[in-house]
C-alpha cells in the first residue's frame, strides 16, 4: 500500500478524537424563576434556532454540563444573539421546490420554541431558522404574535383546447407578508408612501420595523441583529513535507536522468497567512493567502554510458534547494460549526532559493552540474482535506509543482504531500 495513502486515513482518524472537544461560548440563561445564571454554552451552531441548550456554570456541581429543553428556560443570550421562549403557530408549508404542495392552503402547527430576538420596540420582531434552512419571521404587538407569511406552492394549468391536453406546472410565490406589514404598520405618516414590496429577508423587514418604531415612539427600537461582515484570521502552519521528484524528456541525452529513481525528500514546512471568511454562508466559505517556506533534498544513483566509454559509470544525482511560496485559494467547511471537516484548493507561486544540482561520478570522484540553468520561478496546484477544532486544525495537502528544470526538452515534476498543524488567531 502506498504510504502516502495512509496520511489522509490518519488525518481523519485523528479528527474524530478532536471533534469531541467543543468550544465554550460565554453567555447567560434566564430560568423560569426569573433568575439569571451566567456561564458557558457548548452548542456550536447558533444560526439554526436550537431546541435544547447545553450549559455549564460554576453553580453547577463539578462544572458538569446540563441540558435544558424549551420548557425549562424563559430565554438565554450569547454575544451576538438573544433567544426567547415563545408559543407560536408555525407555518408548515415547505418551500423546497422538489416537495411543493399543489395547494395554497396555509398549514400551521402550534409549537413552543426558542425564537431569536431581532427588534424590541412598540413592535417586536423575532426570527426562526429551521434545520432545512427555511426562515420564519414573527411580529409581536400587545403580546399578540403572528407569523409573516411567505408561501410557495405548485400550480397546474391545463390546456384542453390542445390535443392531447397539455398540463404545465408553475411555481407560485404568495407574498402575503407584504400586505401584513402594510396593515400592521399603519398610524405612521412617514410610512404612508412607503413601498411594502420588499424581499423576504431580515435586513429589509428589520429596516421597516425600525422605521415604524422610531416614527411612533421617541424611544424608537433596539435592533439586536449584528450585521455579518468579512472576518480576517491570521494563522500559522507547521509540519512535514514528503516530496518526490521525477523528470520527463524525449531526448536520449536525458535518458539516465529520466530513469533515475530519486529518494523521497522529508523536510520541515512552515507558513504564515491570512484567511478571509465570507459574510453570510454560516462561515463556511473563505479565501486564503499565505507565505511559506519549504526545503527539498533529492538524491539518486544510476549507471551511465558515454560515447567515450561503453562501460557504465556509477553516478550520484543530488538536488538540494529551498523555496518561498506564495499560496492563495479557497477553503470550504463541510459543516456549519467550528468543529468541522473542510476541503481546500489553490495555487502557488514558487521562488527557488539556493538551488544546487550535482552529477557526481562515484568511480572517478569528480562532479559537474546536473542542470546548469535551474528555473527559480515555478508554479503549483494544491488540494487538501482537513479537520478544524476551534482555533486548531490538522491538514493533509497534496501539491504538484512545475519543478526546477529550465530546459524546454526536459520536464520536472515535484509532488509534495504535506501534513500540517495550523493555529488561527482571533477565530472566535
N, C-alpha and C positions, 0 to 999 in steps of 0.2 A: 504493500500500500504506500502511495506517495506520502512522505512525511508532512508535506505542506497541507494535505487534506485534513490532517489532524488538528491544524490550527483553528479552523472555524468550529470544529467539534468541541475543542477545549474551551473556546470563547463562549459558546452557547451554554455549555455545562456550568461554567463559572458564573454566567449572568443569572442563572436560576438561583444560585446561592445569594447573590447580592440583591435580587429582586425582593427578598423578604425584608430588606432594610428600608422601611418607608420614612420619608422625611416628616418632621413635625412642623405643623403650621400654627403659629400663635393666634389666639382668639378668645372668645368667651361664649358661655351658654347662659340662657335665661330659663331657669327651672319653672315648673308650673306654680311653685310657691311665690314666684316673682324675684327670687334671689338670683344674683348674677355671679357666676363662677368663672374665673379666668383659668386658662390652661392651654392645651395644645390638641390639635386635631391630627389624625393620621389619614384622613381621606385625601386622595391625590387629585381627583378630577372635580373641580368646582364649576366647570362650565355647564354640566348637567345637574339639575336640581337633585340633591341626594334624598333617599328615602330613609336612610339611617345615618347616624353620626357616631364616629369613633373618637372618643375624647379622653384625655388624661389630665390630671392636675395634682398638685401637692396635697389636696384634700382627700384624694383617693388613696387608700392604704396601699403601700408598696409601689405607688405610681402606676398601678395596673390600668389598662385601657378599658373603658366602659362603653358599651354600645347603646345609644339612645334611639328609640323609634320615634315616629312622628308625634304620637300622643304623649310623649314624656317631656317635651320641651315646648316652651312658648316661642322660642326662636334662638338664634345664635348669630355670631358675627365673626368674620375674619378680616384681614387687612383691607381687601377691596370690596367685599360683599357683605350684605346683611340679609338674613333669611328669617321669615316669619311664618308661623303655622297658621294656615287658613283652611276653612272648609269652603270648597268652590265646586261649581258644576263645570266639568272639563269637557270640551268638545272632543268627541272620539273619532270623527271622520278623518280618515287618512289623507295625506297629500302626496303619498307615494304614487307616481303615475302608473306603476305596474299593478296597483291594487285599488284603484279608484272605484267608488260606488257609482251606480247608474242613476242615483237619486240625489236631489239637493236637500233632502231631509236632514235636519241637524240632530245628531245623536249625542246625548250628554251622559256623563257619569259623575255622581256626587262623590268627591274624594276629599280627604284631609291630607294636605301636602305642605311641604316647606316651599314657599314662594320667595323668590329673590326680590327685595325691595329696590325699586329704581327711583321713585319720587315720593316725597312726603309733602303734603300741602292740603289745600281745600279738596283737591282730588289726588288720591294716591295711585301710583302705577306699580304693578307687580309683573314679574316675568317668570315663566316656566319653560325649561327646555327638557324635552323627553329624550330617552336613550336613542330613539330613532332619528333624533335631530330636529323634530318638529317644535316650533316656537309657539308659545301662547302668551298673550298679554291680557292682564286683568285690571279693570278700573274700579276703584273703591271710592264711594261718596256716601256720607252719612251712614257709615257702617254697612252699606249695601255694595256687594262686589259682583261684577259681571265680567264675562269674557268678551273681548273684542273678536268678532267672528270673521275668519278668513277661511272660506270653504272652496274646495276644488272637487269637481265631480266629472264624470264622463257622460256625454250626451250623444245618443244615437239618432241620426237623421236618416229617414227613409225616403227614397225617391221612386214611388210606384209607377210613375209615368214611363220610366225606362224599363226595358225588358232585356234580361231579368231585372227584378227590383234591386236597386243599389242602396246599400247602407253605408253611411260614412260616420265615423266616430270623431267627436270633437271634445276637447278638454275645456271646461268652463270654470273660470275663477269668479267666485262670488265675493266681492269686497264689501261685505256688509259693515265692516268696522269703520269705513269712511262715513256712512250715514250715522252710525252710533256716535262717533266723535262729534259730528256736526250737531246732533241732538243734545248730547250731554254738555257740550261746551258753549251753550247759549248763555246770554247775560253779559258777554264781554264785547263791547263795541269794537275793540281793536281787532277782533277775530271775525267781524261781520262780513268783511270782504275777503276773508282768508280762504284759500283753496284747500279743501279736505281730500283732494285726490293725491294722497301720499302713499308711498310704498309701505308694506307691512314689515318695517324694520325698526329697531329700537331707537336709533338716532332721530328718525322722522317723528315717531309717535311721542317720544320724550320731549322733543323740542316744542311740540304743540301743547302738551300738558303744562310744560313750564311757562309758556306764554300766557296760558289761561290763568294759572295760579298767580302769576305776577300781576295780571290785569285786575283781578277781583280782590286781592289781598295785599296789603302793604308789606307783609312778611314774605310774600312770594312762596317759593317752594325750595326744598333741598333735593338736589339731584345726586343720588349716591352712586351712579354709574361712573366708572373710571374708563375713559376712552383708551382703547388699546393703541399702543404706539410701537414703533420699531424698538427692539431691545438689542443691546450690544453686550456681548460677553467676551472678555479676554480669556484665553485658555492656553495651556501648555500641554504638549505631548512628549512622551519619552518612552523608549522601548528598544526593541531589537529589529534589525532588518536582515532577512535571509534572502540573498540575491544570487541569480545565475546569469552568466553572460555567454552568448553564442554569436557566431559570425556566419554570414552567407555571402557567396560570390560564385559567379560563373567563370571566373578567370582561374586557369590552372595554377597560376603563381601563388594563389592564396589557399590551395588545397589543404596544406598541413594545418593552417590556422582554422579553416572551416571544420576540419575533422577533430580538432583538439577538444577535449572534454575538460572544461575549466571547473575548478573546485567551487563549492558554494561559499560565498562571502557572508560571514556572520559578524555584524558590527552594530555599534550603537547608533541610534537615530533620535533626533530631538527637533521640536519646532515650537514656535510661539505665534499665536494668531488671534483673530477676532471673528466671532460668529455673530451674524446679523439675523435675528429672528423676525419673521414677517408678522405684522399685526394681523388680528383675526386668526383663522385657521387653527385655533387652540394650540399655538406654539409648536405646530408640527413641521413647519417648513422654514428652512434657514439657508442662507448663503454663508460661505466662509472664505477667509483669506489668511494664509499663514506663511511664515518664513521658516524654512527648515534647514537642517544640516545633516549630511549623511557621509559615511566613509565606506569605500569599497576596496576589496582586495581579492583579486582572482589570480589563480595560477594553474598551469597545465604542463605536462611533459609529453613530448611527441618525438617521433623519429622523422628526419628529413633527409631527402637525397638531393643532390645538386648536379649541374652539368659538369662540374669539375671532378666529382667523385660519386660513383654509383653506390657506394657503401653508405648505408643510413647513418646519420649522426644523431646523437641524443641531444635534444634541445629542451629548454625550460622557458615557457612564456610567463611573464609576470605583468599584471595590470593593476596598478595602485592609483587611486585618486580620491579626493574628497569633493563634495559639491554643496552648493547652496541652492535651495529650491524655493520658488515662489509658487504656492499651491492655491487654487481657487476652484470653487464648485458649490454643490448643494448638499444639504442634509434633509432627510425626511424621517420624522419619528412615526413609528407604526402604531403608537397608542397615544392617547391624549393625557399623558401624565409625565412626570419627571423620571419615573422608573419605566423605561420602555426600550424595546429593541429599535434600532434605526439602521437606515442604509445611507450611504453617501457615494457621490461620484464627482469627478472633477478632472482638471487638467493641471499640468505642472510645466513651468518654465525653469530649466535647469542650467546652472552656471558651474562648469567644471573647474576645479582648483587643483594645483599641484599634480597634474596628470603625468604619471610615469609608466611607460611601456618598455619592457625589456625582452630581448630574444637572446637567451644565454646558451652558448654551446658548452654543454657539460663535459664533452670529451676534450676540448682544447682550452677550456676556461677563458673564453672571450665573449664579449657582449656587444650587441647592436640594438638599435631601436626596432621594436616590433611594428609600431605605427609612428612614422616620423612626424606627421601633422595631425595629431588628435583634435577632434572637434570639441570646443569648450561649451558652445551653446547647444542645448538639447531640449527635446520636448517629450512630455509623457502624458499618459492617461491612467487614471486610477479609479477603482471601485472598492467599496468597503462595507463591512457588516459589523455592527457593534451593539452594545447594551449600555444605557445610561442609568445610573442610580444616584439621584440627587445631583451633586456637583461633579461626581466622578463618572467616568465611562471607560470601558475597555473596548478596543477596536482591532479587528483584523482587516488589513487593506492589501489589495493586490495592485501593483503598478507595472506598466510596461513603458520603457523609455527607448529613445532612438539610439542611445549609446555614443561612443567616443569616436567612431570612425568618420573621418572627413573625406574618404575616397568614394567616388560615385560607383565604383565597381566592387565595393566591399561594404556590406551592411552589418551593423552591430545591433543586437537587441539585448536589453538588460531587463530581466523580470525580477521584481522585488516583492517579497512577502513581509509585511510589517505586522508586528504585534505590539500595540501601543497602549499605554495607560494615560488617560487625559484628565485634567482638572480644569473646570470652568469657574472663573471668579465672578462673584455677584450674580450667580444663577439662582435667584430666589423666586 
